[in-house]
Amino acid sequence: MGSPPLIDMTSVKVYDPVYIAILELINGVLPMSILRPSGVGGHELVPVNKLITPEIRKYLESILASWSTGLGI
């Protein structure tokens, strides 16, 4: 949507915005939080980089790998 990339673009092989967004997510540079209910009736803000488990990271990296080889979307 026109925002500048938050990662160094010199090492990026694919210039698709979704690919770049996944790289930003994996690198933990997205300034985004999710508002979710807490157990006491309130809400809490959770940064998206805190939600990336090792399994999710591995999955996202496999998507990027297949994209780089031309097998992705």
PyMOL Python script that loads the backbone (N, CA, C, O; Angstrom):
from pymol import cmd

cmd.read_pdbstr("""\
ATOM      1  N   MET A   1       0.815  -1.180   0.000  1.00  0.00           N
ATOM      2  CA  MET A   1       0.000   0.000   0.000  1.00  0.00           C
ATOM      3  C   MET A   1       0.869   1.259   0.000  1.00  0.00           C
ATOM      4  O   MET A   1       0.416   2.332   0.397  1.00  0.00           O
ATOM      5  N   GLY A   2       2.094   1.124  -0.438  1.00  0.00           N
ATOM      6  CA  GLY A   2       2.937   2.285  -0.600  1.00  0.00           C
ATOM      7  C   GLY A   2       3.885   2.591   0.546  1.00  0.00           C
ATOM      8  O   GLY A   2       4.656   3.548   0.467  1.00  0.00           O
ATOM      9  N   SER A   3       3.846   1.799   1.607  1.00  0.00           N
ATOM     10  CA  SER A   3       4.753   2.083   2.719  1.00  0.00           C
ATOM     11  C   SER A   3       6.164   1.612   2.365  1.00  0.00           C
ATOM     12  O   SER A   3       6.325   0.650   1.614  1.00  0.00           O
ATOM     13  N   PRO A   4       7.179   2.279   2.897  1.00  0.00           N
ATOM     14  CA  PRO A   4       8.557   1.869   2.593  1.00  0.00           C
ATOM     15  C   PRO A   4       8.887   0.553   3.299  1.00  0.00           C
ATOM     16  O   PRO A   4       8.363   0.280   4.379  1.00  0.00           O
ATOM     17  N   PRO A   5       9.743  -0.251   2.699  1.00  0.00           N
ATOM     18  CA  PRO A   5      10.146  -1.504   3.341  1.00  0.00           C
ATOM     19  C   PRO A   5      10.914  -1.241   4.626  1.00  0.00           C
ATOM     20  O   PRO A   5      11.629  -0.245   4.741  1.00  0.00           O
ATOM     21  N   LEU A   6      10.762  -2.137   5.588  1.00  0.00           N
ATOM     22  CA  LEU A   6      11.431  -2.004   6.882  1.00  0.00           C
ATOM     23  C   LEU A   6      12.674  -2.880   6.974  1.00  0.00           C
ATOM     24  O   LEU A   6      13.269  -3.016   8.043  1.00  0.00           O
ATOM     25  N   ILE A   7      13.056  -3.465   5.861  1.00  0.00           N
ATOM     26  CA  ILE A   7      14.248  -4.318   5.813  1.00  0.00           C
ATOM     27  C   ILE A   7      15.191  -3.780   4.743  1.00  0.00           C
ATOM     28  O   ILE A   7      14.793  -2.980   3.896  1.00  0.00           O
ATOM     29  N   ASP A   8      16.433  -4.221   4.790  1.00  0.00           N
ATOM     30  CA  ASP A   8      17.422  -3.842   3.786  1.00  0.00           C
ATOM     31  C   ASP A   8      17.092  -4.568   2.485  1.00  0.00           C
ATOM     32  O   ASP A   8      17.128  -5.797   2.428  1.00  0.00           O
ATOM     33  N   MET A   9      16.777  -3.818   1.458  1.00  0.00           N
ATOM     34  CA  MET A   9      16.332  -4.411   0.197  1.00  0.00           C
ATOM     35  C   MET A   9      17.482  -4.881  -0.693  1.00  0.00           C
ATOM     36  O   MET A   9      17.231  -5.470  -1.745  1.00  0.00           O
ATOM     37  N   THR A  10      18.726  -4.640  -0.306  1.00  0.00           N
ATOM     38  CA  THR A  10      19.843  -5.035  -1.161  1.00  0.00           C
ATOM     39  C   THR A  10      20.006  -6.550  -1.243  1.00  0.00           C
ATOM     40  O   THR A  10      20.558  -7.056  -2.220  1.00  0.00           O
ATOM     41  N   SER A  11      19.533  -7.283  -0.229  1.00  0.00           N
ATOM     42  CA  SER A  11      19.688  -8.738  -0.243  1.00  0.00           C
ATOM     43  C   SER A  11      18.403  -9.473  -0.615  1.00  0.00           C
ATOM     44  O   SER A  11      18.372 -10.703  -0.611  1.00  0.00           O
ATOM     45  N   VAL A  12      17.351  -8.737  -0.933  1.00  0.00           N
ATOM     46  CA  VAL A  12      16.067  -9.348  -1.267  1.00  0.00           C
ATOM     47  C   VAL A  12      16.091  -9.807  -2.718  1.00  0.00           C
ATOM     48  O   VAL A  12      16.476  -9.056  -3.614  1.00  0.00           O
ATOM     49  N   LYS A  13      15.671 -11.069  -2.940  1.00  0.00           N
ATOM     50  CA  LYS A  13      15.699 -11.645  -4.282  1.00  0.00           C
ATOM     51  C   LYS A  13      14.381 -11.454  -5.024  1.00  0.00           C
ATOM     52  O   LYS A  13      14.359 -11.398  -6.254  1.00  0.00           O
ATOM     53  N   VAL A  14      13.279 -11.354  -4.275  1.00  0.00           N
ATOM     54  CA  VAL A  14      11.955 -11.232  -4.872  1.00  0.00           C
ATOM     55  C   VAL A  14      11.360  -9.907  -4.418  1.00  0.00           C
ATOM     56  O   VAL A  14      11.372  -9.596  -3.227  1.00  0.00           O
ATOM     57  N   TYR A  15      10.845  -9.133  -5.348  1.00  0.00           N
ATOM     58  CA  TYR A  15      10.325  -7.811  -5.018  1.00  0.00           C
ATOM     59  C   TYR A  15       8.801  -7.775  -4.961  1.00  0.00           C
ATOM     60  O   TYR A  15       8.188  -6.766  -5.307  1.00  0.00           O
ATOM     61  N   ASP A  16       8.200  -8.861  -4.530  1.00  0.00           N
ATOM     62  CA  ASP A  16       6.755  -8.918  -4.339  1.00  0.00           C
ATOM     63  C   ASP A  16       6.423  -8.369  -2.953  1.00  0.00           C
ATOM     64  O   ASP A  16       7.113  -8.711  -1.992  1.00  0.00           O
ATOM     65  N   PRO A  17       5.396  -7.533  -2.813  1.00  0.00           N
ATOM     66  CA  PRO A  17       5.078  -6.946  -1.509  1.00  0.00           C
ATOM     67  C   PRO A  17       4.753  -7.968  -0.425  1.00  0.00           C
ATOM     68  O   PRO A  17       5.086  -7.754   0.741  1.00  0.00           O
ATOM     69  N   VAL A  18       4.115  -9.064  -0.786  1.00  0.00           N
ATOM     70  CA  VAL A  18       3.783 -10.092   0.210  1.00  0.00           C
ATOM     71  C   VAL A  18       5.058 -10.787   0.675  1.00  0.00           C
ATOM     72  O   VAL A  18       5.223 -11.057   1.865  1.00  0.00           O
ATOM     73  N   TYR A  19       5.944 -11.070  -0.249  1.00  0.00           N
ATOM     74  CA  TYR A  19       7.234 -11.680   0.091  1.00  0.00           C
ATOM     75  C   TYR A  19       8.001 -10.784   1.063  1.00  0.00           C
ATOM     76  O   TYR A  19       8.549 -11.261   2.056  1.00  0.00           O
ATOM     77  N   ILE A  20       8.033  -9.493   0.771  1.00  0.00           N
ATOM     78  CA  ILE A  20       8.739  -8.536   1.628  1.00  0.00           C
ATOM     79  C   ILE A  20       8.082  -8.459   3.004  1.00  0.00           C
ATOM     80  O   ILE A  20       8.775  -8.373   4.018  1.00  0.00           O
ATOM     81  N   ALA A  21       6.758  -8.490   3.045  1.00  0.00           N
ATOM     82  CA  ALA A  21       6.044  -8.456   4.328  1.00  0.00           C
ATOM     83  C   ALA A  21       6.360  -9.692   5.170  1.00  0.00           C
ATOM     84  O   ALA A  21       6.503  -9.587   6.388  1.00  0.00           O
ATOM     85  N   ILE A  22       6.468 -10.849   4.541  1.00  0.00           N
ATOM     86  CA  ILE A  22       6.828 -12.063   5.280  1.00  0.00           C
ATOM     87  C   ILE A  22       8.248 -11.940   5.828  1.00  0.00           C
ATOM     88  O   ILE A  22       8.509 -12.336   6.964  1.00  0.00           O
ATOM     89  N   LEU A  23       9.157 -11.400   5.035  1.00  0.00           N
ATOM     90  CA  LEU A  23      10.526 -11.171   5.521  1.00  0.00           C
ATOM     91  C   LEU A  23      10.527 -10.228   6.719  1.00  0.00           C
ATOM     92  O   LEU A  23      11.241 -10.461   7.695  1.00  0.00           O
ATOM     93  N   GLU A  24       9.735  -9.173   6.647  1.00  0.00           N
ATOM     94  CA  GLU A  24       9.642  -8.231   7.762  1.00  0.00           C
ATOM     95  C   GLU A  24       9.088  -8.918   9.003  1.00  0.00           C
ATOM     96  O   GLU A  24       9.555  -8.666  10.113  1.00  0.00           O
ATOM     97  N   LEU A  25       8.099  -9.779   8.821  1.00  0.00           N
ATOM     98  CA  LEU A  25       7.516 -10.514   9.946  1.00  0.00           C
ATOM     99  C   LEU A  25       8.540 -11.448  10.576  1.00  0.00           C
ATOM    100  O   LEU A  25       8.681 -11.477  11.798  1.00  0.00           O
ATOM    101  N   ILE A  26       9.249 -12.203   9.765  1.00  0.00           N
ATOM    102  CA  ILE A  26      10.272 -13.128  10.264  1.00  0.00           C
ATOM    103  C   ILE A  26      11.377 -12.374  11.010  1.00  0.00           C
ATOM    104  O   ILE A  26      11.875 -12.847  12.031  1.00  0.00           O
ATOM    105  N   ASN A  27      11.755 -11.206  10.499  1.00  0.00           N
ATOM    106  CA  ASN A  27      12.829 -10.428  11.113  1.00  0.00           C
ATOM    107  C   ASN A  27      12.372  -9.602  12.304  1.00  0.00           C
ATOM    108  O   ASN A  27      13.191  -8.949  12.951  1.00  0.00           O
ATOM    109  N   GLY A  28      11.087  -9.618  12.601  1.00  0.00           N
ATOM    110  CA  GLY A  28      10.569  -8.940  13.789  1.00  0.00           C
ATOM    111  C   GLY A  28      10.606  -7.425  13.729  1.00  0.00           C
ATOM    112  O   GLY A  28      10.756  -6.766  14.758  1.00  0.00           O
ATOM    113  N   VAL A  29      10.472  -6.868  12.539  1.00  0.00           N
ATOM    114  CA  VAL A  29      10.550  -5.415  12.421  1.00  0.00           C
ATOM    115  C   VAL A  29       9.196  -4.749  12.171  1.00  0.00           C
ATOM    116  O   VAL A  29       9.130  -3.526  12.043  1.00  0.00           O
ATOM    117  N   LEU A  30       8.132  -5.519  12.100  1.00  0.00           N
ATOM    118  CA  LEU A  30       6.813  -4.926  11.869  1.00  0.00           C
ATOM    119  C   LEU A  30       6.320  -4.232  13.133  1.00  0.00           C
ATOM    120  O   LEU A  30       6.259  -4.847  14.198  1.00  0.00           O
ATOM    121  N   PRO A  31       5.971  -2.967  13.020  1.00  0.00           N
ATOM    122  CA  PRO A  31       5.481  -2.229  14.191  1.00  0.00           C
ATOM    123  C   PRO A  31       3.979  -2.436  14.374  1.00  0.00           C
ATOM    124  O   PRO A  31       3.198  -1.484  14.352  1.00  0.00           O
ATOM    125  N   MET A  32       3.594  -3.691  14.554  1.00  0.00           N
ATOM    126  CA  MET A  32       2.171  -4.027  14.687  1.00  0.00           C
ATOM    127  C   MET A  32       1.940  -4.802  15.966  1.00  0.00           C
ATOM    128  O   MET A  32       2.799  -5.559  16.419  1.00  0.00           O
ATOM    129  N   SER A  33       0.765  -4.602  16.540  1.00  0.00           N
ATOM    130  CA  SER A  33       0.344  -5.352  17.718  1.00  0.00           C
ATOM    131  C   SER A  33      -1.076  -5.844  17.506  1.00  0.00           C
ATOM    132  O   SER A  33      -1.838  -5.273  16.725  1.00  0.00           O
ATOM    133  N   ILE A  34      -1.417  -6.903  18.206  1.00  0.00           N
ATOM    134  CA  ILE A  34      -2.763  -7.462  18.164  1.00  0.00           C
ATOM    135  C   ILE A  34      -3.407  -7.203  19.514  1.00  0.00           C
ATOM    136  O   ILE A  34      -2.819  -7.490  20.557  1.00  0.00           O
ATOM    137  N   LEU A  35      -4.610  -6.664  19.491  1.00  0.00           N
ATOM    138  CA  LEU A  35      -5.372  -6.421  20.710  1.00  0.00           C
ATOM    139  C   LEU A  35      -6.192  -7.674  20.978  1.00  0.00           C
ATOM    140  O   LEU A  35      -7.060  -8.032  20.181  1.00  0.00           O
ATOM    141  N   ARG A  36      -5.922  -8.342  22.094  1.00  0.00           N
ATOM    142  CA  ARG A  36      -6.669  -9.554  22.403  1.00  0.00           C
ATOM    143  C   ARG A  36      -7.163  -9.506  23.839  1.00  0.00           C
ATOM    144  O   ARG A  36      -6.563  -8.849  24.690  1.00  0.00           O
ATOM    145  N   PRO A  37      -8.264 -10.208  24.105  1.00  0.00           N
ATOM    146  CA  PRO A  37      -8.822 -10.198  25.459  1.00  0.00           C
ATOM    147  C   PRO A  37      -7.863 -10.855  26.453  1.00  0.00           C
ATOM    148  O   PRO A  37      -7.201 -11.843  26.138  1.00  0.00           O
ATOM    149  N   SER A  38      -7.802 -10.294  27.643  1.00  0.00           N
ATOM    150  CA  SER A  38      -7.023 -10.921  28.709  1.00  0.00           C
ATOM    151  C   SER A  38      -7.980 -11.679  29.619  1.00  0.00           C
ATOM    152  O   SER A  38      -9.197 -11.523  29.513  1.00  0.00           O
ATOM    153  N   GLY A  39      -7.448 -12.477  30.491  1.00  0.00           N
ATOM    154  CA  GLY A  39      -8.268 -13.322  31.348  1.00  0.00           C
ATOM    155  C   GLY A  39      -9.069 -12.589  32.406  1.00  0.00           C
ATOM    156  O   GLY A  39      -9.933 -13.198  33.037  1.00  0.00           O
ATOM    157  N   VAL A  40      -8.821 -11.314  32.624  1.00  0.00           N
ATOM    158  CA  VAL A  40      -9.502 -10.573  33.691  1.00  0.00           C
ATOM    159  C   VAL A  40     -10.560  -9.606  33.155  1.00  0.00           C
ATOM    160  O   VAL A  40     -10.961  -8.680  33.860  1.00  0.00           O
ATOM    161  N   GLY A  41     -11.009  -9.809  31.930  1.00  0.00           N
ATOM    162  CA  GLY A  41     -12.029  -8.950  31.360  1.00  0.00           C
ATOM    163  C   GLY A  41     -11.496  -7.744  30.625  1.00  0.00           C
ATOM    164  O   GLY A  41     -12.275  -6.991  30.040  1.00  0.00           O
ATOM    165  N   GLY A  42     -10.197  -7.537  30.638  1.00  0.00           N
ATOM    166  CA  GLY A  42      -9.588  -6.418  29.917  1.00  0.00           C
ATOM    167  C   GLY A  42      -9.023  -6.883  28.586  1.00  0.00           C
ATOM    168  O   GLY A  42      -9.410  -7.923  28.052  1.00  0.00           O
ATOM    169  N   HIS A  43      -8.117  -6.104  28.075  1.00  0.00           N
ATOM    170  CA  HIS A  43      -7.445  -6.426  26.816  1.00  0.00           C
ATOM    171  C   HIS A  43      -5.956  -6.187  26.969  1.00  0.00           C
ATOM    172  O   HIS A  43      -5.515  -5.428  27.832  1.00  0.00           O
ATOM    173  N   GLU A  44      -5.195  -6.844  26.119  1.00  0.00           N
ATOM    174  CA  GLU A  44      -3.753  -6.645  26.108  1.00  0.00           C
ATOM    175  C   GLU A  44      -3.270  -6.496  24.677  1.00  0.00           C
ATOM    176  O   GLU A  44      -3.830  -7.099  23.763  1.00  0.00           O
ATOM    177  N   LEU A  45      -2.244  -5.703  24.482  1.00  0.00           N
ATOM    178  CA  LEU A  45      -1.601  -5.545  23.187  1.00  0.00           C
ATOM    179  C   LEU A  45      -0.407  -6.490  23.114  1.00  0.00           C
ATOM    180  O   LEU A  45       0.479  -6.457  23.969  1.00  0.00           O
ATOM    181  N   VAL A  46      -0.395  -7.327  22.089  1.00  0.00           N
ATOM    182  CA  VAL A  46       0.690  -8.282  21.919  1.00  0.00           C
ATOM    183  C   VAL A  46       1.390  -7.982  20.592  1.00  0.00           C
ATOM    184  O   VAL A  46       0.757  -8.055  19.539  1.00  0.00           O
ATOM    185  N   PRO A  47       2.685  -7.646  20.623  1.00  0.00           N
ATOM    186  CA  PRO A  47       3.415  -7.415  19.370  1.00  0.00           C
ATOM    187  C   PRO A  47       3.431  -8.685  18.518  1.00  0.00           C
ATOM    188  O   PRO A  47       3.584  -9.787  19.045  1.00  0.00           O
ATOM    189  N   VAL A  48       3.273  -8.530  17.208  1.00  0.00           N
ATOM    190  CA  VAL A  48       3.205  -9.704  16.347  1.00  0.00           C
ATOM    191  C   VAL A  48       4.485 -10.531  16.400  1.00  0.00           C
ATOM    192  O   VAL A  48       4.429 -11.747  16.215  1.00  0.00           O
ATOM    193  N   ASN A  49       5.631  -9.910  16.645  1.00  0.00           N
ATOM    194  CA  ASN A  49       6.868 -10.694  16.693  1.00  0.00           C
ATOM    195  C   ASN A  49       6.904 -11.637  17.905  1.00  0.00           C
ATOM    196  O   ASN A  49       7.674 -12.597  17.908  1.00  0.00           O
ATOM    197  N   LYS A  50       6.083 -11.378  18.930  1.00  0.00           N
ATOM    198  CA  LYS A  50       6.008 -12.281  20.087  1.00  0.00           C
ATOM    199  C   LYS A  50       5.171 -13.521  19.770  1.00  0.00           C
ATOM    200  O   LYS A  50       5.216 -14.504  20.510  1.00  0.00           O
ATOM    201  N   LEU A  51       4.413 -13.481  18.684  1.00  0.00           N
ATOM    202  CA  LEU A  51       3.522 -14.578  18.321  1.00  0.00           C
ATOM    203  C   LEU A  51       4.158 -15.564  17.342  1.00  0.00           C
ATOM    204  O   LEU A  51       3.553 -16.584  17.013  1.00  0.00           O
ATOM    205  N   ILE A  52       5.362 -15.270  16.877  1.00  0.00           N
ATOM    206  CA  ILE A  52       6.032 -16.138  15.910  1.00  0.00           C
ATOM    207  C   ILE A  52       6.786 -17.237  16.656  1.00  0.00           C
ATOM    208  O   ILE A  52       7.847 -17.004  17.234  1.00  0.00           O
ATOM    209  N   THR A  53       6.217 -18.428  16.627  1.00  0.00           N
ATOM    210  CA  THR A  53       6.848 -19.590  17.254  1.00  0.00           C
ATOM    211  C   THR A  53       7.884 -20.167  16.294  1.00  0.00           C
ATOM    212  O   THR A  53       7.888 -19.810  15.116  1.00  0.00           O
ATOM    213  N   PRO A  54       8.756 -21.044  16.767  1.00  0.00           N
ATOM    214  CA  PRO A  54       9.715 -21.685  15.857  1.00  0.00           C
ATOM    215  C   PRO A  54       9.024 -22.448  14.713  1.00  0.00           C
ATOM    216  O   PRO A  54       9.539 -22.492  13.596  1.00  0.00           O
ATOM    217  N   GLU A  55       7.870 -23.041  14.996  1.00  0.00           N
ATOM    218  CA  GLU A  55       7.146 -23.767  13.956  1.00  0.00           C
ATOM    219  C   GLU A  55       6.609 -22.817  12.893  1.00  0.00           C
ATOM    220  O   GLU A  55       6.687 -23.104  11.698  1.00  0.00           O
ATOM    221  N   ILE A  56       6.065 -21.688  13.330  1.00  0.00           N
ATOM    222  CA  ILE A  56       5.552 -20.697  12.378  1.00  0.00           C
ATOM    223  C   ILE A  56       6.691 -20.114  11.564  1.00  0.00           C
ATOM    224  O   ILE A  56       6.557 -19.925  10.355  1.00  0.00           O
ATOM    225  N   ARG A  57       7.820 -19.826  12.218  1.00  0.00           N
ATOM    226  CA  ARG A  57       8.991 -19.301  11.515  1.00  0.00           C
ATOM    227  C   ARG A  57       9.457 -20.281  10.438  1.00  0.00           C
ATOM    228  O   ARG A  57       9.757 -19.877   9.315  1.00  0.00           O
ATOM    229  N   LYS A  58       9.515 -21.554  10.778  1.00  0.00           N
ATOM    230  CA  LYS A  58       9.945 -22.576   9.813  1.00  0.00           C
ATOM    231  C   LYS A  58       8.977 -22.633   8.633  1.00  0.00           C
ATOM    232  O   LYS A  58       9.400 -22.752   7.483  1.00  0.00           O
ATOM    233  N   TYR A  59       7.678 -22.548   8.921  1.00  0.00           N
ATOM    234  CA  TYR A  59       6.672 -22.559   7.866  1.00  0.00           C
ATOM    235  C   TYR A  59       6.825 -21.350   6.945  1.00  0.00           C
ATOM    236  O   TYR A  59       6.801 -21.494   5.723  1.00  0.00           O
ATOM    237  N   LEU A  60       6.984 -20.157   7.527  1.00  0.00           N
ATOM    238  CA  LEU A  60       7.144 -18.942   6.721  1.00  0.00           C
ATOM    239  C   LEU A  60       8.419 -19.003   5.884  1.00  0.00           C
ATOM    240  O   LEU A  60       8.425 -18.576   4.730  1.00  0.00           O
ATOM    241  N   GLU A  61       9.490 -19.529   6.457  1.00  0.00           N
ATOM    242  CA  GLU A  61      10.738 -19.664   5.704  1.00  0.00           C
ATOM    243  C   GLU A  61      10.589 -20.639   4.545  1.00  0.00           C
ATOM    244  O   GLU A  61      11.190 -20.444   3.489  1.00  0.00           O
ATOM    245  N   SER A  62       9.779 -21.704   4.737  1.00  0.00           N
ATOM    246  CA  SER A  62       9.550 -22.649   3.636  1.00  0.00           C
ATOM    247  C   SER A  62       8.745 -21.994   2.517  1.00  0.00           C
ATOM    248  O   SER A  62       8.953 -22.298   1.343  1.00  0.00           O
ATOM    249  N   ILE A  63       7.826 -21.098   2.876  1.00  0.00           N
ATOM    250  CA  ILE A  63       7.079 -20.362   1.855  1.00  0.00           C
ATOM    251  C   ILE A  63       8.035 -19.488   1.043  1.00  0.00           C
ATOM    252  O   ILE A  63       7.968 -19.457  -0.185  1.00  0.00           O
ATOM    253  N   LEU A  64       8.921 -18.781   1.738  1.00  0.00           N
ATOM    254  CA  LEU A  64       9.878 -17.923   1.039  1.00  0.00           C
ATOM    255  C   LEU A  64      10.813 -18.742   0.147  1.00  0.00           C
ATOM    256  O   LEU A  64      11.143 -18.317  -0.960  1.00  0.00           O
ATOM    257  N   ALA A  65      11.236 -19.902   0.619  1.00  0.00           N
ATOM    258  CA  ALA A  65      12.135 -20.750  -0.165  1.00  0.00           C
ATOM    259  C   ALA A  65      11.459 -21.229  -1.442  1.00  0.00           C
ATOM    260  O   ALA A  65      12.078 -21.246  -2.506  1.00  0.00           O
ATOM    261  N   SER A  66      10.190 -21.618  -1.340  1.00  0.00           N
ATOM    262  CA  SER A  66       9.492 -22.084  -2.535  1.00  0.00           C
ATOM    263  C   SER A  66       9.220 -20.914  -3.478  1.00  0.00           C
ATOM    264  O   SER A  66       9.215 -21.093  -4.696  1.00  0.00           O
ATOM    265  N   TRP A  67       8.996 -19.737  -2.939  1.00  0.00           N
ATOM    266  CA  TRP A  67       8.763 -18.550  -3.759  1.00  0.00           C
ATOM    267  C   TRP A  67      10.016 -18.212  -4.547  1.00  0.00           C
ATOM    268  O   TRP A  67       9.934 -17.853  -5.722  1.00  0.00           O
ATOM    269  N   SER A  68      11.167 -18.324  -3.914  1.00  0.00           N
ATOM    270  CA  SER A  68      12.430 -18.001  -4.567  1.00  0.00           C
ATOM    271  C   SER A  68      12.757 -18.953  -5.695  1.00  0.00           C
ATOM    272  O   SER A  68      13.437 -18.575  -6.649  1.00  0.00           O
ATOM    273  N   THR A  69      12.282 -20.185  -5.599  1.00  0.00           N
ATOM    274  CA  THR A  69      12.571 -21.163  -6.634  1.00  0.00           C
ATOM    275  C   THR A  69      11.502 -21.178  -7.719  1.00  0.00           C
ATOM    276  O   THR A  69      11.580 -21.967  -8.661  1.00  0.00           O
ATOM    277  N   GLY A  70      10.508 -20.311  -7.590  1.00  0.00           N
ATOM    278  CA  GLY A  70       9.471 -20.243  -8.605  1.00  0.00           C
ATOM    279  C   GLY A  70       8.304 -21.161  -8.342  1.00  0.00           C
ATOM    280  O   GLY A  70       7.385 -21.227  -9.159  1.00  0.00           O
ATOM    281  N   LEU A  71       8.306 -21.880  -7.221  1.00  0.00           N
ATOM    282  CA  LEU A  71       7.219 -22.793  -6.911  1.00  0.00           C
ATOM    283  C   LEU A  71       6.100 -22.132  -6.136  1.00  0.00           C
ATOM    284  O   LEU A  71       5.030 -22.717  -5.966  1.00  0.00           O
ATOM    285  N   GLY A  72       6.335 -20.916  -5.662  1.00  0.00           N
ATOM    286  CA  GLY A  72       5.329 -20.203  -4.867  1.00  0.00           C
ATOM    287  C   GLY A  72       4.237 -19.618  -5.731  1.00  0.00           C
ATOM    288  O   GLY A  72       4.178 -19.850  -6.938  1.00  0.00           O
ATOM    289  N   ILE A  73       3.391 -18.870  -5.100  1.00  0.00           N
ATOM    290  CA  ILE A  73       2.238 -18.280  -5.782  1.00  0.00           C
ATOM    291  C   ILE A  73       2.681 -17.268  -6.810  1.00  0.00           C
ATOM    292  O   ILE A  73       1.846 -16.667  -7.485  1.00  0.00           O
TER     293      ILE A  73
END
""", "prot")
cmd.dss("prot")
cmd.show_as("cartoon", "prot")
cmd.util.cbc("prot")
cmd.orient("prot")
